[in-house]
Amino acid sequence: MKVQHILRPLLCVFLCLLIGGASGFLTMDSINTWYTTLNKPFFTPPNWIFGPVWTILYTIMGISAGLVWNNSCNKKTKNKALAVFTAHILLNGLWSVLFFGFMNPELAFIEILLLLGSILYYSKLFYAIYPLTAWMQVPYITWVTFATLLNGSIAWLN
């Protein structure tokens, strides 16, 4: 096994965690102040659950992107899949900025719909390259679907 086959997934995991961590760091003040004042639906999870869940999801995302990067398929196909993945991870980081940083659940709701669409799209592209990497997105798709419902409910209630 080539060293790059190990380094690529590790680099992708690092970048996903970096973007997620940076967006969380930039907006953490709002979590303990503004967010506590919002009306939230009964199904809102406790705040402590978000960190571990996102850490796991970013790790899975990064591993799957690294596996796609390692694949020997058509370079154009792989580059398109990784470009869509990159756009998606930037959308992922942007959501926290819109919701917590700008304190705008309505705009964040519109953005999370785009995020969910981008996840489905890159998963489709990943599937064509390496089906396992698309299946690895099921927990992420499930979580973001739940987050979309939560975000929409918070926007509605406030």
C-alpha positions in Angstrom: 0.0 0.0 0.0 1.3 3.4 -0.9 1.8 6.0 1.8 -0.5 8.4 -0.1 -3.4 6.0 0.2 -3.2 6.5 4.0 -2.3 10.2 3.9 -5.1 11.3 1.6 -7.9 10.1 3.9 -6.1 11.5 6.9 -5.7 14.9 5.1 -9.4 14.9 4.2 -10.4 14.1 7.8 -8.2 16.9 9.0 -9.7 19.4 6.6 -13.2 18.4 7.4 -12.5 18.7 11.2 -10.7 22.0 10.6 -13.7 23.6 8.7 -16.2 22.2 11.2 -14.1 23.3 14.2 -13.4 26.7 12.8 -17.1 27.4 12.1 -17.9 26.2 15.6 -15.2 28.3 17.2 -16.3 31.4 15.3 -19.9 31.0 16.5 -19.6 29.4 20.0 -20.4 32.6 21.9 -23.9 32.6 20.4 -24.6 29.0 21.6 -24.5 30.0 25.3 -26.2 33.4 24.8 -28.5 34.0 21.8 -29.4 30.4 21.2 -30.6 29.9 24.8 -33.2 32.6 24.3 -34.8 30.9 21.3 -38.0 29.0 21.3 -37.1 25.4 20.3 -39.2 22.4 19.5 -39.6 19.6 22.0 -37.2 17.3 20.0 -34.2 19.6 20.3 -31.3 17.5 21.5 -29.1 18.7 24.4 -26.2 20.9 23.4 -23.5 18.4 24.4 -24.6 15.9 21.7 -23.6 18.1 18.8 -19.8 18.0 19.3 -19.4 14.2 19.4 -21.9 13.7 16.5 -20.2 16.2 14.3 -16.8 14.8 15.1 -17.9 11.4 14.0 -19.6 12.7 10.9 -16.6 14.9 9.8 -14.4 11.9 10.3 -16.6 9.6 8.1 -16.9 12.4 5.5 -13.1 12.8 5.3 -12.4 9.1 5.1 -14.9 8.7 2.3 -13.5 11.7 0.4 -10.0 10.2 0.8 -11.1 6.8 -0.5 -12.6 8.5 -3.6 -9.4 10.5 -4.0 -7.4 7.2 -3.9 -9.6 5.6 -6.5 -8.1 4.9 -9.9 -11.3 5.8 -11.8 -11.4 8.4 -14.5 -9.7 11.6 -13.3 -12.4 13.9 -14.6 -15.1 11.9 -12.8 -13.1 11.9 -9.6 -12.2 15.6 -9.8 -15.9 16.5 -10.3 -16.9 14.4 -7.2 -14.2 16.0 -5.1 -15.1 19.5 -6.3 -18.7 19.0 -5.3 -17.6 17.6 -2.0 -15.4 20.6 -1.4 -18.3 23.0 -2.2 -20.4 21.0 0.2 -18.0 21.2 3.1 -17.8 25.0 2.6 -21.6 25.1 2.7 -21.5 23.0 5.9 -19.2 25.5 7.6 -21.3 28.4 6.3 -24.4 27.1 8.0 -23.0 27.8 11.5 -22.0 31.3 10.5 -25.5 32.0 9.2 -27.4 30.4 12.1 -25.2 31.3 15.1 -22.9 34.1 13.8 -25.6 36.1 12.0 -28.3 34.8 14.3 -30.5 34.2 11.3 -32.4 30.9 11.4 -34.4 31.7 8.3 -31.4 32.3 6.1 -29.7 29.3 7.6 -32.8 27.2 6.8 -32.5 28.1 3.1 -28.8 27.3 3.2 -29.3 23.9 4.9 -31.6 22.9 2.1 -28.8 23.6 -0.3 -26.4 21.8 2.0 -28.7 18.7 2.0 -29.0 18.8 -1.8 -25.2 19.0 -2.1 -24.7 16.0 0.2 -27.1 14.0 -1.9 -25.4 15.1 -5.1 -21.9 14.3 -4.0 -23.1 11.0 -2.6 -24.4 10.1 -6.0 -21.1 11.0 -7.6 -19.2 9.1 -4.9 -21.5 6.0 -5.5 -20.4 5.9 -9.2 -16.8 5.8 -8.1 -16.9 3.6 -5.0 -20.3 2.7 -3.7 -19.2 2.2 -0.1 -18.2 5.9 0.2 -21.8 6.8 -0.7 -23.3 4.4 1.8 -21.0 6.0 4.4 -23.0 9.2 4.0 -26.2 7.7 5.4 -25.6 8.8 9.0 -24.7 12.3 7.7 -27.7 12.5 5.5 -29.9 11.4 8.4 -28.4 13.9 10.8 -28.6 16.8 8.3 -32.3 15.9 7.5 -33.0 16.0 11.3 -31.0 19.3 11.5 -33.1 20.7 8.6 -36.3 19.9 10.5 -34.8 21.4 13.7 -33.6 24.6 11.9 -37.0 25.0 10.2 -38.8 24.5 13.4 -36.7 27.1 15.2 -37.2 29.6 12.3 -41.0 29.0 12.5 -41.1 29.3 16.3 -39.1 32.5 16.4 
